[in-house]
Amino acid sequence: MEAIKKSIITKNVSQYTINSQIIKSYVPKFGDVAVFEVLSIGKHKAIQGEKGTNTYIFPEDKILATFGTRYATNQFEGYMPKAYQETYQILGQGGVVGVLASMHIKFDDIGATEVKLIGYAVNKSNEVINTIEEANNKVKYNPYKKTDYKMYLSLGSSMDSGKTTTAAFLSRGFKKQGKKVAFIKLTGTVYAKDCSLVRDCGADTAIDFSYCGYPSTYLCKTAEILDIFESLLERVSRIQPNVVIIEIADGLMQKETKAIIEQKSFMNRIDSVLLSCADSLSVANGVSILTSLNKKPIVVSGMFTASPLLVKEVENSCDIPVFTLDSYVDRSIFASVFFN
């Protein structure tokens, strides 16, 4: 068989054989690793390779990926298969394959990239390799754990509201103040771009849920996500940071996000919240939701700050500082809020 292109979620899968005998009888579990053949190219023309760079794919190529789920309002909704199917879809560029349930209208003309299952990646005991089980580095959540660094939570009104950019420039602002910064992306679908952006903005370390082997966190139980949180904190604590910035994917109304921010033990460990939004109405609603949870945002930021008119609307109706990207890198403006 020709070379198999490995996706980033399978980067730690080094030795395996391909079992094609069980493809119709075995029902895959979340995180199971398999080899797929590309049938047709749709939205995903590339997968993110094991080193985080794009690896372009073409019909008849073989890829190593995992079964998983996805929740992305501007892209795909997808789930685990309940039985063998003739075809599956690439749900995420980091190597997540599943069954497409819906997609944003902008992809109607191109659809999803279609693949077929060639066989499962199995170990020497002929057991299907699972990235979550292989990671074996999860730490149990401890709601009472004390830390000597401050934690900032980057939340948003929706997908693509500016959460990652806010986290990245917050990292840059703290680095300009001489702080050691760690970044955690707690939820989402595996894709190294976000961690790379924050790292490029100055963060000393950046890590996401895939460290624990998860291809995504959609439909994970809250307790499971809290264990991931503790595990990632344990990992970034090794650099002895002054600041840990945490991003939770999607919007405040998304199922997992809503459940996490309603966990008092979790929110009590967060020092401050930053809210990113696309428009003035979502700022008002987002601030209201977070204030009801006793976590009124320290600043509002995000996509709306690209419009001077929207900035004025927010400033006229909200008493929270509005931060543009320039605000984060202006030492005096930054210090007036974060070191007041």
N, C-alpha and C positions, 0 to 999 in steps of 0.2 A: 504493500500500500504506500502511496506517495506520502510526503511529509504532512503531518497533521498540524494545523495552525492552532496554537494554544491561546485561549483567552485569559485575561488577567485574574479572573476568579479561580482559575485552575493552576495558577502559577506554582503552587506548592505540590502539585501532582506530578511526580517525576517518574515513578515506575508503575506500570500497569499493563494489563493485556486487555484485549477487546473481546467481550462475550456477546456474540450476536445471536446466541441460541435462546436468550431469555427476553428478547425485545417485545414479544407479544404476551408473554405470561407474567412478567414482572411489572408491578405498578410502581413508578418512581416516587421517591420521597424528595421533599424539599432539600436541595443541595446535592442531589445525586449527580455524578459526573458521567458524561456520555460523549461518544463521537457521533457527529452529525455530518451529513453531506448537504452542501448548499444546492438547492434546486433552482431558485430564482432570486434575483436581487430586487429588494424593495427599499424601504427607508434606510436600513442599515447596509451600507456598502463596504463597511469595515468592522472589524471587532478590535477591541483594545487588547493588544498583546500583553504577554506576561511582564514586560518591562514598562507598560503604560503607554506605549506608542501605538498608533493606528496600524493595523495589519489589514490590508484590503483583501476582500474575498470575492470569489467568482464562482459561477455555477460549476459543480463537480468538485469544488474544494472540500476538504474534510477539516472540521474544526472540533476542538475539545472545549466543551462548555458544560454548564450545569442547568438542571431543571429549577425553575423558580417562578416568582410572581412579579407583577409590576403594577404600581399605581402612579400614573403620571397624567394629570389632567390635560396637559398640552401635547401629550404623545400617546402612549399606549396603556390600556388596561389588560392585564393578562393573568392567567391562573395555571395551577398545576393540572396536568391531565389526570383524568380518573381511570383511564384505560389507554391501551395502545391506539395510536392514530397513524394514519398514512403520512401526514405532514404535521409539522409544528412550526412555530414562528419565533424569530429572534425578537425578544422583548426589550433587551438592553444591550448596548454596545460592549459592556464589560463581560459579556458571555452568559446572559440569562436567556434561556429558551423555555417556552411554555405554550399555552393555548391562548391566542388573542381573543378577547371578548369585545373590545371597542377601541376606537382610535379617534384622534382629533380629525376634524374634517379636512385639515390641510394635507393629510396623507391619503385622502380618498383616491387620488389619481395614481399613487405609486404603491400603496399598501405596505405590508410587512415583508421582510425577507423570509422566504420559505425554506425549510430544511426537512430532511428525513432522518430518522434514527438508524444509525448503522450498527451500534452496539454499545453496551455499557462498559465503562472503565472499571475493571475489577482488580483486586489485589491478589497476592499469592494464594489466599484462601478462597478465591473465587467469589469474594464479597464485593458488592458494588461500592466503590469509593464515594464517600460523602464529604464535601468540603467542611461542613460544620463539625462532623464527628472527627475529622482529621485534624482540625485546628486545635482542639483539646486545650484551650488556654483561657476558658471562661472563668471569671471570678464572680462569686455570689454577691449580689447587691447588698450593701450595708448602709441603711438609711441614717445611721448614727456616726458614720465615719467623719472625722475631722480632718481638714486639709489646711495647709499653710499658704495656699495660693487662692486668688480670687477667680471665680467662674462667671463667665458672661455667656448668655444664651441668645443666639441669633434665630429669631422666629420670623415668619412671613405670613401675609394674608393668603398667599396661594403659591403654586409653582411659578418659577420665573418672576418673583416679585423683587428679587435682589438680595436674598439671604446670604448667599455665598460671597457675593461681592462685598456686602457689609462686613462679613466675618473677615474677609481678606484685608480690607482697608482698616478694620479695627486692629488686626495684627500689625499692620504697617504703622499705625499710630502708636501702639505700645512699644514697638521696636525703636521708633524715633525717641521714645522716652527712656530707652536703655533697659527695657524689660525683656525677660526670656519668656517666649510665647509658645504655647502648644495649642493645636487645633484638633477637634474631634468632630467628625460628621457621624451623628448617632443613627440616623435613619435614612432610607432612600433605596436606590437601586445601584448596584456596584458600578462605579465609573470613576477613574482616578483623576479626572480633570479638575474636580473641585479641590481636592487636596493639593494638587499641583499649583493651582492658582494661589491658594493661601500660603503655600510654601514659598512661591515666587515673590509674594508680598512681604516676606520676611519671617514667617513663623519658623521656629527652630525645629519643630516636628509637626507632622500632620498625619492623621490616621482616621480610618473609617471602620464601619461595622464589618467589612469584609476581612479584617484582621481576625475576627472570630469565625470566619468561614461562610458568612451569610451572603448569598447572592443578592438578597434584598431583605427588607424588614416588613414588607406589606403582609398583613395578616398574622404577624408574630404577636404573641401575647405580651401584655405590658410587662409582666414579670421577666420575660425573656429579654426584652429590650433594656430593662433596668440592669440585668446581669451584664449585657453588652456594655452598657454605660460604665459600670464598675470595672470591667475588664479593660476598657480603653483608658480609663483614668489611671489604672494600675500601670499600664504601659507608658503613658506620657509622663507619669510622675518620676520616671527614671531620670529625666533630664532636669529635675528640680525647677519647674517653671514658676514664674511669678504670676502668670495669667494663663488660664485655660479657657479657650473660646469653643463653644459647643453649638453646632448647627443641627436643627431638626428639619427634615425635608417637608415639602408640601405646605399646605396652609393650616391655619388654626382649627378649621372644621374637619380636616382629614382624620379618619378614625384613630390611627395610632398616635398622631400628634395630639389630638384632643385628650386622649387617655393619659398620655405622659404628663402634659401640663396640668392636668387635674390631680396628679399625684402630689399631695402636699409634701411628703418626705423628699421627693425629688426637687420640687421648686424651692423648698427651704434651703437646699444646698447651693442654689444659684444666687449670686450676689446681685446681678443686674440683668435686665432683659433689653435687647434691642429689637425693634419691630421694623420690618421692611414691607413696603406696600407699593401697589401700582397706581393708586389714585387716592384722592382725599377722603372719599367715603369709606374705603377699606381701612384707612388710618383711624377714622372715628370709631368704626366697629371693632377693630383690633385693639385699640386702646381700652375700649369699654370692656371687652372680654378679659383682657389681662389685668385690668384694674379690679375686676370682680374676683380675681384669683390672688389679689394682694401683690401683684407684680407689675405695677405700672411701668411702662418702658422708660428707660433713662434717656433714650433718643429715638426718633423715628427717622427712617431712611428708606432707601430702595429706589425702585424705578421711577416713582413720581418725581424725584428730585431732578430728573432730566428736564422737567418742564417748569420754568420760572412761575408760570401762572398757577400750577398745582402747588408749588411751594408756598405761594402767597395764600392760597385757599387753606392750606393746612395751618400755616402760621396764624391766620385770622381766627381759626376755630379750635386751636390746640395749644396748651401751655407747655408742651414738651419740646425741647430743642430739635430743630430739623437739621440733620447732618447730610450735606452733600459729600461726594468723595473728597473734595478739597478740604472739608472740615476735619477729616480724619488725619490728614497729613500736616495741618496747620498746628504747630506745637502749642500755641497759646489757646486756641479754640478747643483743642482736644483736652488740654490740661484743665480748662475751666469746668468741664463736665466730669471727666474721669478721675481727676485728682483734687476735686473741690472738697 
